[in-house]
Amino acid sequence: VRRLMPALLLMVLAVAVAVRTWAPLSDWQQRRGDLLATIFYYANWHMISADESYFAEFASQSPLRHAWSLAIEEQFYLVWPLLVLALLRWRRRWMPIVLTAGAAASAITMVVLYSPDSPTRAYAGTDARAQQLLIGALLALAVRRLTADGAARQSIGRHAYVFGPLAAVATGVLLIVTRDSGGFYYHGGATVIALVMAVLIGAVELAPASPLARLLSIPPLRWIGMISYGLYLWHWPVIMFAP
């Protein structure tokens, strides 16, 4: 709450003032719902239930459209610790299996929910997006175990010098060529991107002295990383209200 809410509330307040000042009267009721959904972190389901297309033209979009991803993250923050506690108490060894099965089920859910005419449900639904967060959790688990085994870390660290740059190039290519409204993204593309990024993050984590890790540690990039949450909060409202 201390880390995320103050900046979010400031952005929501600024958007509320901007809507009251510049938006037409007919928009106020809809934007009030957007504000509440953003504050209470159910913006993705609010967008889906309101049948609001994520891919519609800019002029018809909510200035809080980007809150859908913040909502999914917060829902994960609430549910994931409870699942971890349950697994640690009763079935500790099942954690990798549960994570893998959950990611696979989420990937399949995205395939099933995808509709070319209206991909928003598959794009913004927590059930379809959980795969990317669970892949991140699998990465954290793998890095923790490899870090605890010194010999394994050294072996993997040597491979990271090769796989890290390859994953960086693959990440760049995928982000450039993959359209978030295209069929490939919903039929495994989202999973592939998350896996490639997991390899990239893992390579940097396990080989912090590698050229790639040093490149990603230069001060300008670190500074952008430090303020990335704020950049994400404000980028879309600025786009919507700027001339």
N, C-alpha and C positions, 0 to 999 in steps of 0.2 A: 504493500500500500504506500509506504514512504517513497519507494523508488519510482513507481509508475503513475500513481494517481495525481500528484500535484501538477505535473506537466500536462497530463490529460485534461484535468479540470480547467486549467488555464486555456488550453486550446478550445475546449467546448464553450467556455465563456466567450471567447473572441468570436467563435462562429455564431453563437446566439446573438451577439450584438450585430454582427454583419448581416445575418438573416433579417433581423428586425429592422435594420437600416435600409437594406437594398433589395431584399427579396420581395416578390409580389405577395399580396395578402393571401392568395390561394395556396401558397407554399407553407404557410406558418404551421398548420396542423401537422402536415407530413414531417416537417423539420423538427417539430417538438417530439414526435416519436423517434426520430433519428437521434436526437440528443439523449433521450432516456436510454435508448438501446446502447449507445456508446458508453454512457456512464456506468451502466450495469453489465456491460460486457456480453450482450447477446446480439450485437449488431449484425452478425452474419445471418442468424435465424430471422431477425427482423427484416433484412433485405430479401431473404427468400420468401417469407410469409407475405410480404407486401408485393410480391411478384415484380420486384425492381431488378431489372437486368443490369448486371455488372458491366456488360459490354455495350450499353446504350451510348448515344451521343453525349458529349461532355455537357451540353447546355441543359440536359434534363437530369443530370446527376445530382445526388446529394453532396454537399460539401463535407459530409462525414462518411462518404462511401468507403474510405480506406480503413475505417474502424473494424471492418469484418475480420481482418487478420489479427488485430489486437484482441478481439473477442475470443477467437480460437485459442490464442496463446493463454489467455487468462483461464479459460475453461480447462485447458491442459494443466495449468498450475494448480488448480483446485482438485482435479481428479487423480492426477499422476502420483502425488505423494501418498494418497490413500492406498492406491494399488501397490506401490512399493512397500509400504508398511505391511500390508497383508501378505505379500509374497515373502518378505523377510521373516515374517513370523511363522508361516505355515509351509511354504514351498520355495525356499530360497533358490534351489537349483532350477526351478522352472522359469526363472526370470527371462533368460534368453529365449526360451521357447515361447513364452507368453508375448514377448516383444515382437518376435518374428511372425507369430501367428496373427497378432493384432495388426502389424504393418501390412501383411498379405491380405487380410480381410478388408482393410481400409482401401487398399489398391483395387481390389475386386469391386468394392462398393462404388468407387469412382467410375469404373468401367460401366457398371450396371446403371448408375444414375445419369450418365452422360446423355444429353440430347443435343444434337447439332443445332436445333432451332432455339434451344434455351439452355445453355450450359451452366447457368449460374448455380443451380442446385448442386451440381457435381463440383463446381469450382469453390464454393464458399461453405459447403456443409462440413461440420466438424468431423462427421464420420468418414467422409472422403479424404479429408486433409490430415487426419491423425497419423497416416502412414509416414509423413515427413518428420513429425515430431518423434514418433517411435523409432525411426531410423536414427535420429539424433541420440535418443536414449540408448540404443544399441551401441552406437559409437562410444558414448561415455563409458558404458560397461566394458567394452573391449579395451579402451585405452587404460582404464583402471587396472584391469587384469594384466595387461602387457607391462604396465609401469611397475607392478608388483614383482614381476619376473624379470630380473636384470638381463639374463641371457636372451630372453625373447625380445626384450626391448631393443637390445643392440642389433639383433638380426633384422627385426622389422624396421628399425631406424635406418639401416643401410639401404633397404629396399625403398624407404620413403624418399630418398634422394632422387630416385627414378620416377616412382609413381606420383609423387607430389606435383612435379611440373606437368606430367601427362594429364593428371586430373585437373590442373589449372587450365590447360589448353582446352580440354574437353568441356569444362564448365563454361568457358567463354563462348565456345562454338554453340553449345546447347542453348545458352541464354540468347544468342543472336538469332538462331534459326528456328527456335521453337515458339510457335504462337500459342498464347494461353487460351485462344478460342478455337484452336485446331484440334482435330481428332486425335493426333498422336499424343498430345499432352495428357489426354484422359485415358488412353489405352496403354499405359506404362511409361509415358514420357515423364510425368511428375515423379514417379518412383525412380527412374533412371537418373534424373537430375539430382534428387536427394542422395542417392547412393554415390554418385560421382563427387558431390560436394562433401559427403562424409569421408571419402577417401582423401580429399584435399585437406580437410580439417585435421584428420587423423595423422596425415603425413607431416604437417606442420607441428602438431602436438608432440609427435614421437621423435622428430628430428629438428629441434629448435635451433640448431646451428647450421642448418642447410641454407643454401643461397635463397631458396624460395621463402623460408621463414624469415630470413633477414630482410628480404625485399618487402614482405608484408608488415615488417616491424618499423619501417621508416616513419619518422614523426608525422608527416602529413596524413598517412593512412591511419595511424593510431589515433590521431585527432578526430578524423572522420568517424572512426569506430566509436570513440567516446561520446560523440554527439549524434550518433545515428538514430537513436530513438526520437530525439527532438526533430531531426530532419524528416523522419517519416511522419511524425504527428502533423507537421506544418506544411509539407509539400503540397498536399492535395487542396486544402482550403486556400492556399495562396494561388494555386492554378485556377481555382473556381472563381475567386473574387478579383483577381488581377485583371486590368483592362486587356 
